């Protein structure tokens, strides 16, 4: 998280230096700002890709653990697998959420700077970037909320079936899915 804050701050600072340099005709300042922003943005994309890949890895690890646990009758391993799968899904969703938030803040900063210095193009581009990021986040939130409702219902059904059949593995999966659904609905 501290890398994200550092990268975001450097991106803002670099973008501001670039804008000020372009506005006052200082090419060195503009180039320095553009370079700082580009480096910070690249570092953040690399960090996001790493987190996303870790999420995919946890999802795959979870699926393997669930299958091996199910085949061997090891309900602990199966439950760990389910938890790792959920962890992987959440890691990937949080990466997207943070990227949308960052884009929204950058857009708001561009708009504020543009308005302050009288650069209507920068202000309009910032407003558009902020609007697009907020729309993307609202769509992602709605999708995650709907998935949460489905996972909660699936979990409750699994708990009932597991309880009625005496299958503690199905009941445990149901508990995990219900918790997953609650988390997704509250993200």
C-alpha positions in Angstrom: 0.0 0.0 0.0 2.9 2.4 0.7 4.2 1.8 -2.8 0.8 2.8 -4.2 0.8 6.0 -2.2 4.3 6.8 -3.3 3.6 6.0 -6.9 0.4 8.1 -6.9 2.1 11.0 -5.2 5.0 10.9 -7.8 2.5 10.7 -10.6 0.6 13.8 -9.3 3.8 15.7 -8.7 5.2 14.8 -12.1 1.9 15.7 -13.8 1.7 19.0 -12.0 5.4 19.8 -13.0 4.6 18.9 -16.6 1.5 21.1 -16.7 3.2 24.1 -15.0 6.2 23.7 -17.3 4.0 23.6 -20.4 2.0 26.6 -19.2 4.9 28.8 -18.5 7.0 27.6 -21.4 9.7 25.9 -19.4 10.5 22.8 -21.5 13.0 21.3 -19.0 10.4 21.4 -16.2 7.7 19.9 -18.5 10.0 17.1 -19.6 11.2 16.4 -16.0 7.6 16.2 -14.9 6.5 14.0 -17.8 9.4 11.6 -17.0 8.6 11.5 -13.3 4.9 10.8 -14.0 5.7 8.1 -16.6 8.1 6.3 -14.2 5.5 6.5 -11.3 2.7 5.2 -13.6 4.9 2.4 -14.9 5.9 1.4 -11.3 2.2 1.3 -10.4 1.2 -0.8 -13.4 3.9 -3.3 -12.5 2.7 -3.4 -8.9 -0.9 -3.9 -10.0 0.2 -6.6 -12.4 2.0 -8.4 -9.6 -1.0 -8.2 -7.3 -3.3 -9.4 -10.0 -0.9 -12.3 -10.8 -0.8 -13.2 -7.1 -4.6 -13.2 -7.1 -4.7 -15.6 -10.0 -2.1 -17.8 -8.3 -4.1 -17.9 -5.1 -7.3 -18.7 -7.1 -5.5 -21.6 -8.9 -3.9 -22.9 -5.7 -7.3 -22.8 -4.0 -8.9 -24.8 -6.8 -6.2 -27.5 -6.6 -6.5 -27.6 -2.8 -10.3 -28.0 -3.1 -10.0 -30.8 -5.6 -7.3 -32.7 -3.7 -9.2 -32.2 -0.5 -12.4 -33.4 -2.0 -10.7 -36.5 -3.6 -8.9 -37.5 -0.4 -11.7 -36.6 2.0 -9.6 -33.9 3.7 -12.2 -31.3 4.5 -9.5 -29.0 6.1 -7.6 -28.9 2.8 -10.8 -28.4 0.9 -11.8 -25.5 3.1 -8.3 -23.9 2.8 -8.6 -24.2 -0.9 -12.0 -22.5 -0.9 -10.5 -19.7 1.2 -7.5 -19.3 -1.1 -9.8 -19.1 -4.1 -11.8 -16.3 -2.4 -8.5 -14.6 -1.5 -7.4 -14.6 -5.1 -10.8 -13.2 -6.3 -10.6 -10.4 -3.8 -7.0 -9.5 -4.6 -7.9 -9.1 -8.3 -11.0 -7.0 -7.5 -9.1 -4.8 -5.1 -6.4 -4.1 -7.7 -9.1 -2.9 -10.1 -10.8 -0.8 -7.3 -7.5 0.9 -6.4 -6.8 1.7 -10.1 -10.2 3.3 -10.5 -9.8 5.3 -7.4 -6.3 6.5 -8.5 -7.7 7.5 -11.9 -10.5 9.4 -10.3 -8.2 11.4 -8.0 -5.8 12.1 -10.9 -8.7 13.4 -13.0 -9.9 15.6 -10.1 -6.4 17.0 -9.7 -6.1 17.8 -13.4 -9.4 19.5 -13.3 -8.5 21.6 -10.3 -5.1 22.5 -11.7 -6.7 23.3 -15.1 -9.3 25.5 -13.4 -6.7 27.3 -11.3 -4.4 28.2 -14.1 -7.1 28.8 -16.7 -6.3 25.8 -18.9 -9.8 24.7 -20.0 -8.4 21.7 -22.0 -6.7 20.3 -18.9 -9.7 20.9 -16.8 -12.0 19.2 -19.3 -9.6 16.2 -19.7 -9.5 15.9 -15.9 -13.2 16.0 -15.5 -13.6 13.3 -18.2 -11.0 11.1 -16.6 -12.6 11.4 -13.2 -16.1 10.7 -14.7 -14.8 7.6 -16.6 -13.1 6.2 -13.5 -16.1 6.7 -11.3 -18.4 5.1 -13.9 -16.1 2.1 -14.2 -16.0 1.7 -10.4 -19.8 1.9 -10.1 -20.2 -0.8 -12.8 -17.6 -3.0 -11.0 -19.3 -2.4 -7.7 -22.7 -3.4 -9.1 -21.2 -6.6 -10.6 -19.5 -7.5 -7.4 -22.6 -6.9 -5.4 -24.7 -9.1 -7.7 -22.0 -11.8 -7.4 -22.2 -11.5 -3.7 -25.9 -12.0 -3.6 -25.4 -15.2 -5.7 -22.6 -16.5 -3.5 -24.6 -15.9 -0.4 -27.6 -17.8 -1.7 -25.4 -20.6 -3.0 -23.7 -20.8 0.4 -27.0 -21.0 2.2 -28.2 -23.7 -0.1 -25.0 -25.7 0.4 -25.2 -25.3 4.2 -28.8 -26.7 4.1 -27.9 -29.6 1.8 -24.8 -30.4 3.8 -26.7 -30.3 7.1 -29.5 -32.5 5.7 -27.1 -35.0 4.2 -24.6 -34.9 7.1 -21.9 -33.9 4.6 -19.7 -31.5 6.7 -17.6 -30.7 3.6 -20.5 -29.3 1.7 -21.7 -27.5 4.8 -18.3 -25.9 5.3 -18.2 -24.8 1.6 -21.6 -23.3 2.2 -20.4 -21.3 5.2 -17.4 -20.1 3.2 -19.6 -19.1 0.2 -22.0 -17.2 2.5 -19.1 -15.3 4.1 -17.7 -14.6 0.6 -21.1 -13.3 -0.5 -21.3 -11.0 2.5 -17.8 -9.6 1.7 -18.6 -9.0 -1.9 -21.8 -7.2 -1.1 -19.9 -4.9 1.3 -16.9 -4.2 -0.8 
